[in-house]
Amino acid sequence: MEKQLPILNSKTHKKTTAPIRVLQFGEGNFLRCFIDWMIQNLNDRTSYKGHVCVVQPLENGRVKQLADQDGLYTVILQGINEKGEAVKTHQVIDVLDDFVNPYTEYEKLLKYGESKDLQVIISNTTEAGIAFDENDVDLDLAHITPKSYPGKLYALLERRFNVLGKDGEIAIMPCELIDDNGDKLKEVLLKLATLRKASKEFIDYLNTSCHFTSSLVDRIVPGFPKDEFEELCNQYGYIDNNMVKGEYFNLLVYRKEEFCQKVFPLDKIGEPVNCIYVDDVHPYKQRKVRCLNGTHSSMVPVAYLANCNEVRESLENKVVGEFVKNELFNEILPTVKVKDVEQFANDVFKRFLNPYVHHLLMSIALNSIPKFKERDLPIILDYKAIKGEYPKHLMFAFSSLIRFYRGYRVVNGTKQEIKLADDPNILAFFKEIWNKYEADKDVESLVHSTLSNTSLWDKDLSKLTGFEAIITNNLKEILAHEDNFVELVDKVNKN
C-alpha cells in the first residue's frame, strides 16, 4: 500500500440498520455480488427495509471474514452498459447484519426460525447442494448440525412450525444452477418429512405455509480481484478483504408466486437491477443456456484451434468473430422460443466483448464433451427439425471439438499441448481413438466410433441421416488444414 489505509468496517463507513428479513445460505462471491447487491438496491431505491443474516453452508467458510468487517464489502461492476459504453462502478454493500456458522452456533441458526421478521430464505450451495442425504433421516436435527443444506433447512422450518405454527409463512427462493431448483428442494424436504415420520400438520405446513419458487440467475462473477487488490484499495481509500468483482450485466428470473413476490419485490427496483417474475422460467433458462453457454461451448474448439486464448480476443479476430456471430444469430436463435431473444443475444455479444474480463477459453473448456452434449447438441437437432438441414457452423464446431480432443493445436508450425480436462473415461476414449488414427489414418472409423459412443451423447448419433457424413467431411478438411485452420474457418463463413 502507498500509505497505511483503514479497514472497511462500521467505524470507517456508515452502516444502516433494518430488520433481518432474509436468511441466506451461502457467503460466496456470487450471492454477494448478485443477490445481496440487489437487496442493497432494493433498500436504497424503494420503501423496502430489510437486511440479511448469512449462514455458512459448509464447515470451512468465510463468515468470520465478513463479520470482521461488520458485513461491509465493495461490489465492483465492470462491463458494457445499455448504451454500449464501457463502465466501471464500485459500491459499498451494507445489508449483511448477522452471521452464523451452524457448525459452532447451531442453536443460533434454529433461533432464526422463530423470527417473525424473517420472510425469505435464499441459497446458493452449488449444484450438489440440493440433494437428499440419508444421514438426515436418523439424525437428531434438534441438536446435531446436519451436513446437507436441506437437512439444515428442514430443522429450521421444523423449529419455525413448532413456535409459530402455520402463521410462520416463509418464501424459499433458491439460486442453485439446476432446473426447477425450488421444486427439487421442496421434494427433498417432503421426502425427509415422510422418512422422519413427521406429523401431518408439519407436512401441511411445508405444503401451504412454505412458498417455494424456482429461479434462473445470470451474472458472470470473476470474484476477488487479487491482481488489482492493492491498486483498488489505494483508489477507494480503505482495505477491503471481501471486495468482489462482477460484470455489469445481471438477470434474475423467478417463477411467479404471490407470497414470494410480495415479500421480495426485487422486480420493483428498475435499473440497474434486472429481476422479473414470470409464469414459466424454462424458456428463459433455454435462452440463457443456448445463447450464452451454448455459444461459449461451441466457440472454444474453433477459437482455440485458431490460436485464440480468450473470449474477447476470439470475437475481435475478424474470422473467428464472424463465425461466432453467424452461429449465434443464424443457427442458435431460431431454436429459442422466448421473447426478446434477439436483444438477449446482442447483450451476450456485448458481454463477450467486456474489456474488463479476461475469460480464458481453457477455463470454459473444462468438461467440454458433456457441456456440448447438454448445450449444443439439442440446438443442432432442433435446428434440423425446424430447417430440414444441419447447421453448418455448429456442425463444424462439433467436428472441431473432436479434433480438439486430439490434445494439441498447431501454433506457427509447432505442436502445442492442449491440457484437456474432462472425465477420465472420456479422456481415455479419445486417447484410444486418436492413437488408432495415428496408426491407420482412418477418419471414417474415428468419427463412427465417436458418434456411436452412447456414453458420450446418450444416443447413437451415427444413426442420424447425414450426420456422420458431414462430421467426417469436416474433420477431413480440418486435418488437411492444420497449419491454416483460420482459412478453413473463413471458408465456412463464406459458404
N, C-alpha and C positions, 0 to 999 in steps of 0.2 A: 504494500500500500504506500502511496505517496505520503500519507500522514496517518496518524492514529485516528481511526474512524469509530464512531459509536456503533454498538449492535442495535439492529432494528428491534425495538420492543415498545411496550406501552409507556416507558419513560422518555423515549425519543420520538414517539409518534402517537398522536391522539387516537384512542381506540373507543369506538362507540359500543353501546350495550343494547341488548334486546333479549327477549325470552328465547330460550333454546327450543326451536320448533322442529329442527332437523337432526336426526341421528344418522351419522354417516359411517358405514363400514368400509374403511379404506382411507389411507392417508397418502397415497402415491401422487405422482406428478399429474396424472390425467385428471383425477377428480378435482385437485386443487386448481388446475388451470382451466377447468371446464365448468363443472357444476358449482364449485364454490365461487368462481368468478361470476357466474350467472346470479347466484344468490346475493353477492355484493351489489350487482347492478339492480337486482330486484329491490333491495333495501334503499339504494341511493336514488332510484328513479320512480318508485311507486310508493304507495302508502303502506306497503308490507313492512312489517318489523319482525324479523326472525333470524336467529343465529344458529350455529351448528356445534354439536358435540361430535368429535371424531373418535371412532373406535378402531383400534389397531387389530386387523383381522388375523395376523399371524404372530407367533411368539417373537420373532425378530422383526421389528418395525421401527418407526421413527416418530411416534407421538411425543416422545420426550424432547426431541429436537424442535418440534413445533411448539410445545409448551414452553421451552426455554426462551422463545421469542414472543411469548404471550399470544401465540396464534397468528402473529403478523408475518406476512411474507409478500414478495413482489411477483406479480404476473407480468411478463414481458411478451407482448404480441408483435409479431413481425409478418409482413406479407403484402399482398395486393388487395387494396380496398375496392369498393363498388365502382369507383371511377377509374380503376386500372392503375392507380398510383401506388408506389411502394411506401408503406407506412411502418413506423416502429413506435410503439407506445409502451409505457410501464405504469402500473397501478398497484398501490398497496392494498391488500385484501385484509379486512379486519373482522370477518364474520365468524372465525373459528374461536369459540369461547371456552370450550372444555375438551378434555382429552381422557380417554380411558384405555388402559392396557388390560383387557379382560383376563389375562393370564396371571396378573397380580392384583387386579381390582375387580373381581368378578361381581361382587355384590353391588358395586357402584354401577356397573352396566345394567344389572337387573333392576336397580332402583329407578333407572330412567324409564322403565316400562310403566311405572306408576305415575309418571308426569302427565298432568292434564294439558300442559303447554305443548307437549310433543305431538306433532301432526304427521311427520313424514319420515320414512326410513329410506335412505339411499345406499346403494352398494356398488362397488366395482372390485370384486375379489378374484379377478381373472376368469377366463372361460371355464376353468376347472372348479371355480368356487361354488357354483350352484350344482351340487351333486349330493346324492344320498350317501350317508356314511352309516353303515350298520352299527358302528360303535355307539351312535347316538341313541339307539333303541334301549339299551340297558343302562346307559349312563345316568347317574343321579344329577340331572340337569339343574336342580335347585342349588347344588353345592359344588359341582365339579365343572370346570370350563370345558365345553366341547371344542374339538379342534375345527370342525366344519362351520362354515358360515350359517347354513340352515339350522344347525344344532344350536348355535348362539341365539339366532333369531327366534327359534321355537321357544327357548327358555325365557326370552324377554317377553314374548307375546303371552306365554302362559302366566307370567307374573302380572302382566297388564290386565289380563282377563280376571285373574283372581282378585285384584284390587279394584278395578274399575268396571268389571262386567262388560256387557255388550255395549255400554256407552263409551268404552275405550277405543273409539274408531281410530284407524291409522291408515295412512297411504303408504303402500310399499312399492317403491319405484326403482327397480334395479337398472344398472347401466352396463352389466357384463355383455361382452360381444358375442352373444349367442341368440339364435332366433327364439322369439317368444319367451324372453328371459323371465318376465313376471309370471307367466303361466307355468313355466317349469319350476320356478321357485315355490309356487303355491302347491304344485304336485308333490314336491319333496316334503313340504310341511304337512300336508294331509296324509302322506304315507307314514311319516313319523308319528302323527297323531293316532293313526289306526294301529300301528305296530306297538305303540306305547299304551294302547287301550285307554286313550283319553276319553273324557266324558262326552256325551252327545252335545252338551251345552258348549264345550270348548270347540268342538268341531264346527258347530253352528257359528260360533264367533269367528273362526277363521274364514268361513264362507260368506259371512254377511257384514261383519264389522271391520274386517281387514280388506282393504281395497287395493287390489293388485292391478298394475298396468305394465305393459311391455314397452321397450324403447329402442331407438336407434340413435347412437351417438357418433359424431363425426368432427374431429379436430385432430390435426397432427400435433403432437406434443413432444418435441425433442428432449425436454426435461431440464435438468440443472445445467446452466451454461458454463461448464468447467473452464473452457478455454478463454472465456471473456470475463470470468468472475472478478478479478482484480480491477479491470477497467470499468466494469459496471458499478462496483462498489464506490470507486472514486467518483464516477459520474453522478450517482444518487446521493452520495454523502453519508452512507451508512453501510455496515456489513450485514448482509442477509444470507445466511447459510441455507435458507429454504427457498430462494428465488427459483422460478420455473419459467421456461420459455415455451411458447406455443405459437402456432400460426394464427393469422388474423381471422381466417375463415372458421365458422362454427355452425353446427346444425344439431339440434336435439329434437327428435320426433317421438312423441308419446301417443299411445293409443288412448282415445278419449275414455275417460272415466270420471264421472261427475264430481265425486268427492276429491279425487286427486287434483283435478283441475281447479277446484275451489281453494284448496289449502296450499297449492304450489303453483301459483299463476305466472310461471316464467314466460308464458306466451303473451303476457300483457306489457312486457318491458319495451319492446321495439328495439331498434338498432342501438348498440351493436350486437345484441343477443338475438339469435335466430332459433326460437323454440316454437314448435307447433304441436297441437293436439289434433289427431286425425282418426277417422274411423278404422283404418287399416294401415298398419306400419309396413306390411310386407312389400308393397310396391316401392316404398322409399328405400327399404333395405335392398331390393333388387337394383334400384337406380344407383345407389352408392356402391354396392359390390361390383356391379358390372362396369360402371363408368370410371370409378376411381381404382378399385382393387383389380378389376379385370384388365384395365389398361396398364397398370403397373406390372402385373404378372406377364403379360404378353410383350411388353416393351423390353423387359430385361434381356432375354436371349438375343434379340435383334440388336439392341443398342450396345450390349456388351461385346458381341462378336464384331460390331462395327467400331470397337475400340473407344467407346464412351464409358465413363465411370460413374457419372452422377445423373440424376433425373433431369435437372435443368440443362446440363451440358448436352444431353441427348436431344432435348427439344430445340436447343439452339443450333444443333447440327442440321443444316438445311435438308439433307436427305432423310435422316432418321426422324427429324421433327415432322416432315411431311408424311412419312409412313405412319407415325403415331396418330397424327391428326386425321388421316384418311380412315384408319382403323376405328378410332373413337366415333367420329361423326357419321361415317358411311356404313359401318358394319355393326357397331355396338348399339348405337342409338335406336335403330329400327326394331330392336328386340326388347326395348324397355317401354312398358306401357304405364307411364305415370306423367302427370302434368309437369311442366317446367323442366323436362329432361334436357332440352337443348341449352337452357340457361345454366342448368347444373353442370352440363358438360363443359360449357365455356368457363365456369368457375373452376372446374377441375384443372383445365388447361392453365389458368392463371396460377393455381396453387402449385402446379408442377414447375412453374417459372419463378417461384418465390426466390428472390435474390438473397434472402437471409437463411435459407435452409439448404444445407448440403446433404442431400438424400442419396446415399450410395446405392448403386444398383445391386451390389452384392449383399447389402443388408435386406433388400427386397427378395433376393434370390433364395433365401432360406426356405427349404421345403417347396421348391418350385413345382414339382410334379403334382402333389396334392392341391396346391393353390391353383394350378392351371385346370385341373380336373373340376374343382368346385366353382371356379370363377369364369373360365373362358370356354371350356368345352360346352356347357349349356348354351352359351351365346352362339357358338358355331352351329349347333344342332337347331336352335330356334331360327337362326338366320336362314338355314337351308329350308326349314319348313315354311318360312314366310316368302322367301325369294326364289326358291326352287333350285338354288345353287349354293355352293360353299363359299364363304367369304375369303377372298384371296389373301388379304393381309393377315388375318388370324390363322389361316392355314399355313402361311409362310412362317408365322411366329411359332406355330406348333412344330414345324419342321426344324426351325432354328433351335427350339428347345431340345429336341433330340440331339442335334449337333452340339449344343451347349454341354450336354452330359457326356460328351467325349472327354471333357476335362481339361481342355486347353483352347486358347484362341491364338491367332497369328497376329503379332504386332511387329510391323516392319520386317516381315520375313522370318521372325523368330517365334518359336512356340512359347507361350506364356501360360503357366498353370492357372486353371480356374479352380478355386478352392470350393468344391461342391459341398453343400451342407443339406443333407436330407436323411430320410430313414435309411438305416444301414442296409436293409433288404433292397431298397430301390437303388442305392449306390452300387451294390453288388451285382444287381441285374444289368445295369448299364455298363459296368466294367466288363462283364462277361460278353455282352453282345458286341461291344466295341473291340474287344480283343479278338473276337471271332472275325469281325470285319477286317481287322488288320491282316488276318491270315488269308481270307478268301475274297475280299473286296466285293462282297455280295450285298449291295444296298437293299435289294428286294427282300432278302432274308432278314436283314436288320430291322427294316420297317415293319415287316409282318410280325416278327417277334415282339416288337414294341406295342403295336396296335392291338394285338390279340391277347396281350397280358391283362387279364381282367382284374388282377390285384392292383394295377395302376389306375385303371379308368372305371372300374365297376361294370364294365361292359366290353364286349369284343368289338372294337372299332373297325377291325378288318372286314367285318361283315356288312358295313355300311356301303352302299353302292357308290363307287367312285372315290371314296375317301382315301383308300390305301394308294391308289394310283397317283393322286395329287401330292400326297406327302412324299411318296417315292421320287417323283419327278423333281419336287422342290429340293429334297435332300441331295439328289444327284447334282443339281445345279450348285448348291451350297458347297459341296465337297470339291467341285471343279473350280470354284472361285474363292478359295480360302484367302488368297493374297489380295483380292479386291472385292471383299464382301460388300462394301458400301455401294459399289457399282451394281451389284445384284439387287440390293435393296431399292436402288433408284429405278432399276428395271421393273420391279414390282409396282412401284408408284406409277409408272408411265403406262403400264399395260392395262 
